[in-house]
Amino acid sequence: MATLSFTPNLLRHVPTPSARIAGATVHQVLDNYFQGNPEVRTYVLDDQGMVREHVTIFVNQEMIRDRHGLTDQVNEHDEIFVMQALSGG
């Protein structure tokens, strides 16, 4: 199972406990996490199921490539980190 963690900034809006979650892709891991924490989904994904514009997901400190289908592969010892992307000037 991969370890899924979230930036502390999201805690202002919704509880986001870290967890060990099963799944072979980022999509599967997130879906499994959202089953127990459905309120987190709207902060991470848009209504089309894609990563929100100002959210970034990393697997082992590398940004995922597929923000639409979330098909990036995940191994059982991987660390997934979800954070708000910084923007502005």
N, C-alpha and C positions, 0 to 999 in steps of 0.2 A: 504494500500500500504506500502511495505517495503521501508526503506531508503537504498539506494545503494551509497557507497562512495569508493573512490580509494586513494591509497597512493600518496602523492605529487610527489614521484619519477617518476611516469608515465607522469606527466605534462611536463617533459623534451622532451617527444616524441609526445604526443597527448593530446588535451584537454579532461579532464575527470571530467566534472561537476557532483557533487552529485545530486541525484534525488530521488523522491518518485516514485516507480515503482510497478505496479501490477504483481502478479504471485504467484502461490502456491508452486513452487519449485525454487531452485536457477537457474535451467535451464530456466524456464519461465521468471524470473526476468531479467536475463542477456539477453535473446533473445529480450525482450521488450526494454531494454536499448539500445541494439545494433541497433535496427531499427532507432533510432534517432541519434546514434553515431556509425556508422559502422566501423570507423577507429580504435576504441578501441578494437574490437573483436580480431584482430591479436596479440595484446599485452597480452591478457588474455587467449585465447584458441588457441590450435594448429589446424592443418588442419583436424584433426579427431573430433574436437569439445570438446576435453578434456582440462582440466586446464593445462597450460604450466608447465613444470617441476619446474621453478623458480618463480612460482606464487602461492600464498596461498589465500584461501577465507575463511572468518570467518562469521558465523551467530551468532550474540549476543556474540561475543568474544570466540566462540568455532569453531575450525577448522572443515570444512565440512568433511564428511566421504566419500562421493562419488565423487571423482575427475574425473571419467569417464562419468557417466550419469548425474551428477549434480542433483540428485533426492532428496537431502536434502530438507525437508519441510520448508516453509517460511510462517510466519503469518504477518498480516497487520502492526503490530507494531514492527516487527523485524528490526534489523540493520545489513546490509551486508557490509563487508569491504573487499576490494580486495587489496592485497599488494604483492610486490615482496619478495619472500623468500630469506633469507640470506644464503649464502654458502661460502665456501672457508675457509682459515685458517689464 
